C-alpha cells in the first residue's frame, strides 16, 4: 500500500478513536455537542480525502461509488459543520449572558449596602466590597491577605468564634448578630450570614460572609426596651423595672444581712385635679411631684424611685433602719405638702405613705410591695399620713375590698342610714337646721362612719350612686319634718366629683318636685378644696343650683388655698369654719386669729358663717362674742338618727321655751 494511503487510513482510524473516547469522557453539554459535531465533520473530511487517495491508487475503480461517496460525505460534512457552528454560536451567547449576570452580580456586591467579604478556609481575605471597607475605614488593598476583623474582634467571645468555625468548616451556614466597635470606637451591630463556597468536587474553597448594619435597629429596640421599663411622663423607672431592681437588692440585703424598706406613696384627690383642670395640668403636677421625690431620692445612692402608675410612686432604700425609713417617709410627705402652682393657681396636695421592711414584712419584691400597699391604704383611712405595715392591717385591706364590692347592694338594701347634727342660731338660740351625715349599717362590720367608706366610694366610682341615695332620702325626711310642723333647713354634703356630674341638677330638681320641697329648706355643702379644683365647671354647676333657689355653703373653710377673687365669683351664701381651727382656738392663738378673721371676712362679703366642732361652753361663748352666725358641734348635740333627733329637738324647744319664759319680767 502506498505511503500516503497508509497515512490517510491511519488518520481516519485515529480520529474515529478520538471521537469515541471524547463521547465517552465528556458530558453531552452544548459545548461538547459543538466539539463533537465539528470533530465528526473533520473526520468525514479526512475520510473523503482517504477515498480520493484510494481511488487515485486504483484501489477503488468504480467511479460511481467514488462520486457518490464523495458527494454524500460532502453533504454530511456540511450538515455537521453547520450544526457545530450553530452550537458554537449558542455557546458564545450563553457565555455572554453568563458574563452579564456575573457583571450584574459583581455590581450588586460592589454597590450593596451590606458588607461582603470572601476568605479562604484558613481565614485569609480574598475579596471585600466597598461597604466592608467603609465600615472598617480601610481599603481592599490593606485588607487583602489579612484575617476578617469580625472573627478576631475582642467584642465577640472566643466560644462564639469557635462555634462559627466549627459550623462553617463542616459545610454549614452560620446566621447570627455581631456586636463590634468601629474605628472611632462607636458601638455598632451587624446581622451576619457566613456560608461556604464549594467546587464541583464538593470541597470548600472559600467562605463568603455578608453583614447588614443593624445599629439603628438595635438602638431603636433599646429605646423601646427603655420605654417599656420607664414611665413616659416622668422618665422614672416603672413598676416592672422597680420590681427587678428590688429583687436584686433583696438578694444583696440577704447576703449582707441588711434591712431594706419599700415605700408606696399615693397622692390624695389627684383625680379631682384631672377632672377640673384637665389631664395636661395633671401631667404638669405629676412631673413636679416626680422631680420633688427624685430630688430626695438622688441625695442617697441607696434610694431607688419609680412611678407605680396613676398618682402612686414607689421607692425602696437599702441598708436602712426603722428610724431612717420613718425619716425618709417624712421627707417625702413634706415635699408633697408644699403648694403646687399651676395655671396661675396654688394647689395644696397631701399624700399617704405606707412602707414595709425586709426581712420583717416579706422576703420577696411582690410581698414587700403588697404590704406597703396595704399600709398605704391604712394611712388613707386614718388620721396618720405615714403607716408602717403590720399583719393586723391585712384585715383592714380585706375590709376595704369587701366594702368596695358591696356599695351598690348596700344602696339597694337600704343599709345606709342618715344621722343629723343640729345647727343653732347664735342670735336667738333657735335650732335653724341640721346637717345630714351618712352612716353605713353594715351587716358584718356594724355602723361605719363616712371616713371608713366615702373616700373608697370616690376611688371606686360609686360616690354618685351614694349621693343619689343621700339626696333622695334626705329630701324625703325633710318633707316629713315640714309636714309635721318643723320649720328647719337641711344641709347635704356634695363631693367634688358630684359637682361635675351633669345629672346632679336634674336629680335635685326631680327630688324637690317629688317631695314638694321648698328651695329655702335645702342647703348644699361643698369643700373649699373642691371649689378650687373645679373652677369654671364648678361656677357653672353652682349657678344652676342657685337658680333653683338652693343655698350653697363652703365646707372646711380655711384648709385650702382659695383666694378672695374666687370666693367672690362663686355663688355661695354661707361659710363653715373647719372644726380643726374651732377645736384649737382656746389653746392656739394662731387658730383663734384664723377664726376671728374668717368671721370678719365672711361678714364683709355679706356671707353667713357657721362654726363646727364646738366642744364646750367656753368656745361657744367666744364665738358668740365674735359674731358667728350659727353653731354646730358636740357641745350642742352629737349626730343622731331621725327618731333621736326628733326627741332631742322637742326637748330642746321645750327647754328653750321654759328658759325664755323665766327671763320675762313678772
Long-range contacts (C-beta under 8 A, 24 or more apart in sequence): 1-57, 2-53, 2-57, 4-53, 5-50, 5-53, 5-54, 5-57, 5-59, 8-46, 8-49, 8-50, 8-53, 8-54, 9-50, 11-46, 11-50, 12-43, 12-46, 12-47, 12-50, 15-39, 15-42, 15-43, 15-46, 16-43, 19-43, 30-87, 30-90, 30-91, 30-94, 31-87, 31-91, 33-87, 34-84, 34-87, 34-88, 34-90, 34-91, 35-84, 37-80, 37-81, 37-83, 37-84, 37-87, 38-80, 38-81, 38-84, 38-88, 40-80, 41-77, 41-80, 41-81, 41-84, 44-73, 44-76, 44-77, 44-80, 45-73, 45-77, 47-73, 48-73, 48-74, 48-77, 112-210, 113-212, 113-213, 114-210, 114-211, 114-212, 114-213, 115-190, 115-210, 115-211, 115-212, 115-213, 116-208, 116-209, 116-210, 116-211, 117-143, 117-148, 117-208, 117-209, 117-211, 118-197, 118-206, 118-207, 118-208, 118-209, 119-147, 119-148, 119-206, 119-207, 119-209, 120-205, 120-206, 120-207, 121-169, 121-204, 121-205, 121-206, 121-207, 123-147, 123-148, 123-151, 126-206, 132-211, 135-182, 135-188, 135-211, 135-213, 136-182, 136-183, 137-182, 137-183, 148-209, 149-180, 150-178, 150-180, 150-190, 150-192, 150-209, 150-211, 153-178, 153-180, 153-181, 155-179, 155-180, 155-181, 156-180, 164-194, 168-194, 168-195, 168-196, 168-207, 169-204, 171-196, 171-198, 171-204, 172-196, 177-214, 178-211, 187-215, 188-213, 188-215, 189-213, 189-214, 189-215, 189-217, 189-218, 190-214, 231-306, 231-307, 233-283, 233-286, 233-287, 233-290, 233-307, 234-286, 234-287, 234-290, 234-307, 235-290, 236-290, 236-294, 236-305, 236-306, 236-307, 236-313, 237-304, 237-305, 237-306, 237-307, 238-306, 238-307, 238-308, 238-309, 239-306, 239-307, 239-308, 239-309, 239-314, 241-306, 242-304, 242-306, 242-308, 242-314, 242-316, 243-365, 243-366, 243-369, 245-304, 245-316, 246-304, 246-316, 246-365, 246-368, 246-369, 247-364, 247-365, 249-304, 249-316, 249-318, 250-358, 250-363, 250-364, 250-365, 250-368, 252-318, 253-318, 253-319, 253-358, 253-359, 254-359, 254-363, 256-319, 258-318, 258-319, 258-320, 259-319, 259-320, 259-321, 259-357, 259-358, 259-359, 259-360, 260-316, 260-317, 260-318, 260-319, 260-320, 260-357, 260-358, 260-368, 261-316, 261-317, 261-320, 261-324, 261-325, 261-328, 261-355, 261-356, 261-357, 261-358, 262-314, 262-315, 262-316, 262-355, 262-356, 262-358, 262-368, 262-369, 262-371, 262-372, 263-314, 263-315, 263-316, 263-317, 263-325, 263-328, 263-329, 263-332, 263-353, 263-354, 263-355, 263-372, 264-308, 264-312, 264-313, 264-314, 264-353, 264-354, 264-355, 264-369, 264-372, 264-373, 264-375, 264-376, 265-293, 265-312, 265-313, 265-314, 265-315, 265-332, 265-333, 265-336, 265-351, 265-352, 265-353, 265-376, 266-311, 266-312, 266-351, 266-352, 266-353, 266-376, 266-380, 267-311, 267-312, 267-336, 267-349, 267-350, 267-351, 268-349, 268-350, 268-351, 268-352, 268-380, 269-349, 269-350, 269-496, 269-529, 269-533, 270-310, 270-311, 270-349, 271-311, 271-458, 271-459, 271-497, 272-496, 272-497, 272-529, 272-530, 272-533, 272-534, 273-347, 273-533, 275-496, 275-497, 275-500, 275-533, 275-534, 276-496, 276-500, 276-533, 276-534, 276-535, 276-537, 276-538, 277-342, 277-343, 277-533, 277-535, 281-342, 281-343, 284-342, 285-340, 285-342, 285-347, 285-349, 286-311, 288-340, 289-313, 289-336, 289-349, 292-335, 292-336, 292-338, 293-332, 293-335, 293-336, 295-335, 296-328, 296-331, 296-332, 296-335, 303-328, 314-369, 314-372, 316-368, 322-357, 322-388, 325-355, 325-357, 325-388, 326-386, 326-388, 329-353, 329-355, 329-386, 330-386, 333-385, 333-386, 339-561, 345-532, 345-535, 345-561, 346-561, 347-532, 347-533, 347-561, 348-529, 348-560, 348-561, 350-385, 351-385, 352-376, 352-377, 352-379, 352-380, 352-385, 352-386, 352-387, 353-379, 353-385, 353-386, 353-387, 354-378, 354-379, 354-386, 354-387, 354-388, 354-389, 355-386, 355-387, 355-388, 355-389, 356-388, 356-389, 357-388, 357-389, 361-389, 380-455, 381-451, 381-452, 381-455, 381-456, 399-445, 400-456, 402-444, 403-440, 403-442, 403-445, 403-448, 403-452, 403-453, 403-456, 404-456, 404-459, 404-460, 404-462, 407-453, 407-457, 407-460, 407-462, 407-465, 407-466, 408-462, 408-465, 410-440, 410-442, 411-465, 411-466, 411-468, 411-469, 415-440, 415-441, 415-442, 415-443, 416-440, 416-441, 416-466, 416-469, 416-470, 416-473, 417-441, 417-447, 417-641, 418-470, 418-473, 418-474, 418-477, 418-641, 418-642, 419-639, 419-640, 419-641, 420-490, 420-639, 420-640, 420-641, 420-642, 420-645, 421-632, 421-637, 421-638, 421-639, 421-640, 422-632, 422-636, 422-637, 422-645, 422-648, 422-649, 422-652, 423-489, 423-491, 423-610, 423-630, 423-631, 423-632, 424-630, 424-631, 424-632, 424-636, 425-629, 425-630, 426-623, 426-624, 426-628, 426-629, 426-630, 426-631, 427-629, 429-656, 430-656, 431-488, 431-649, 431-652, 431-653, 432-488, 432-489, 432-630, 433-488, 433-489, 433-490, 433-491, 433-523, 434-488, 434-489, 434-490, 434-491, 434-645, 435-490, 435-491, 435-493, 435-525, 435-632, 435-639, 436-470, 436-474, 436-477, 436-490, 436-491, 436-492, 436-493, 437-493, 437-639, 438-466, 438-470, 454-495, 458-495, 458-497, 463-495, 463-497, 463-498, 464-497, 464-498, 464-501, 464-503, 464-504, 467-494, 467-495, 467-498, 467-504, 468-507, 471-507, 471-508, 471-511, 472-511, 475-511, 475-512, 475-514, 475-515, 475-517, 475-522, 476-515, 477-642, 478-515, 478-517, 478-521, 478-522, 479-515, 479-516, 479-517, 482-518, 482-521, 486-649, 488-521, 488-649, 489-520, 489-521, 489-522, 489-523, 489-551, 490-521, 490-522, 490-523, 491-523, 491-524, 491-525, 491-553, 492-522, 492-523, 492-524, 492-525, 493-524, 493-525, 493-526, 493-555, 494-524, 494-525, 494-526, 495-526, 495-530, 496-526, 496-527, 496-529, 496-530, 496-533, 496-534, 499-526, 499-530, 499-534, 499-537, 499-538, 499-541, 499-542, 500-534, 500-537, 500-538, 500-541, 504-541, 504-545, 505-541, 505-544, 505-545, 505-548, 508-545, 508-548, 508-550, 509-548, 512-548, 518-549, 519-548, 519-549, 519-550, 520-549, 520-551, 522-550, 522-551, 523-550, 523-551, 523-552, 523-553, 523-574, 524-550, 524-551, 524-552, 524-553, 525-553, 525-554, 525-555, 525-576, 526-552, 526-553, 526-554, 526-555, 527-554, 527-555, 527-556, 527-559, 527-560, 528-554, 528-555, 528-556, 528-557, 528-558, 528-559, 528-560, 528-562, 529-556, 529-559, 529-560, 531-560, 531-562, 531-566, 531-570, 532-560, 532-561, 532-562, 532-566, 535-566, 538-570, 539-569, 539-570, 539-571, 542-570, 542-571, 542-572, 543-571, 545-571, 546-571, 553-610, 557-598, 558-594, 558-598, 564-601, 567-605, 568-605, 572-607, 573-607, 573-608, 574-607, 574-608, 574-609, 574-610, 575-602, 575-607, 575-608, 575-609, 575-610, 576-609, 576-610, 576-611, 576-612, 576-632, 577-609, 577-610, 577-611, 577-612, 577-628, 578-612, 578-613, 579-612, 579-613, 579-633, 580-613, 581-613, 582-611, 582-612, 582-613, 582-614, 582-619, 582-623, 582-633, 583-613, 583-615, 583-619, 585-619, 585-622, 586-616, 586-618, 586-619, 586-622, 592-622, 595-623, 595-626, 596-626, 599-623, 599-626, 599-627, 599-628, 603-627
